[in-house]
Amino acid sequence: MTHTHTFDLAVAADLSRTPIDVTAVLDHLIHTADTAAATSIGYPGAVDLDHTAVMTRLGHWLWNNIGDPSDTGGVAHTRVLEQAVIAWVADLLRMPVEDRWGYVTTGGTEGNLSALHAAYRRWPTARIYYSTAAHYSVPKIVDMLGAYKVVVAARPDGEMCYDDLAAQLRKRRRWPAIVVATAGTTLTEAVDDTRRIRAILTEYGMAGHLHVDAALSGIPLALDGQLHLDDAGGIGSIAISGHKFLGVPTPCGVVLIRDSIRTPARPQVAYTAATDTTITGSRCGLAAALLWHAIALHGREGHWWRAAEARSTAAYAVEQIRATGWAAWRWPHAFTVVLPTPPESIRRKWLLATDGTVSHLICMPGITRGQIDALAADLATAITTPIPRPRTPNVTTMP
């Protein structure tokens, strides 16, 4: 059925009303999503993978992974698939087999929370450092932990300012340091140099932990060999989102933490017959199955090609936008294209993420050159259309 703009979802979904037209509400949601799909290029979510088979075959069952992924008792459901996902991501990142632990999370935020919680329990007097370009979840998590936060400056391009990090660390050398690096900042997709951060920590002889929030760029960078968790890099943990590059149709992610920094395993919970080592306890087994499905269908080579095609589209976007006379740029590794904030009509149509004078679009896998051409045409029109000037008031009518 077709709905007009007069359909009021809040009214139609009001559970105090009887009866409720459930079909109309669901139809409206699908219609809205279908309509917005052609111009939804401002936020990271791959749209080239088809998860219909998993959703159709598993969607009517409860899939609840309770307890530690390595547990053998209790409710298992898709725990074996979860273990396979963790192993694949950890192998891709070259994380030592003898020093790894992880699980499927609700998303990058829970991954950051789990990793920073583990690190803070190991170093309870640590100061937690993060840049002004870090994800908004990081300061929230630091507040939740009750830890001391140190905000480090970021460069205009989004990468951490290492001179400022060094200065901040130098002033607090008596305490351990937990540093949060970002691999794919929210606005520019900048990547902090973890080797440089580790070198600064080593220079000052500081104990502590290096965590990487790699929600968007973790898997693509690892596929290129640009991000890894071997012993030489000194990275202690990493959080990755599953609904971004892997395009899973529900928020989820993977967190990996070096087993050597975690506190001893907690006692087994009799009620669940499992060890409670994760943030949420009960975890979405369907998300683990969807992640496994995405990985199994394409493998490393297939996902490498997906990343390469998306980057090619991003490079094309920079060229086409610049050809209109509008400025644009991107990091060489990035799907994200940064541009001066365009008029509100364009931002709303294309759902461009905006922070003051800067906006971005993200050429995730599945975004087409046709979509880029249409955006460029709108930008060209914005340049050639004069902005109406306010009429000069008649001084005789002014008070």
Secondary structure, DSSP 8 states (H G I E B T S, - for coil): ----TT--HHHHT-TTSSS--HHHHHHHHHHHHHHHHTT--SS----S---HHHHHHHTTS--EEES-TT--SS--TTHHHHHHHHHHHHHHTT--GGG-EEEEESSHHHHHHHHHHHHHHHSTT-EEEEETTS-THHHHHHHHHT-EEEEE-B-TTS-B-HHHHHHHHHHTTTS-EEEEEEBS-TTT--B--HHHHHHHHHHTT--EEEEEE-TTTHHHHHHTTS---STTT---EEEEESSSTT--SS--EEEEE-GGGS-----EETTTTEE--SSSSEEEHHHHHHHHHHHHHHHHHHHHHHHHHHHHHHHHHHHHHHHTT---B--TT-SEEEEE---HHHHHHHT-EEETTEEEEE--TT--HHHHHHHHHHHHHHHHS---------GGG--
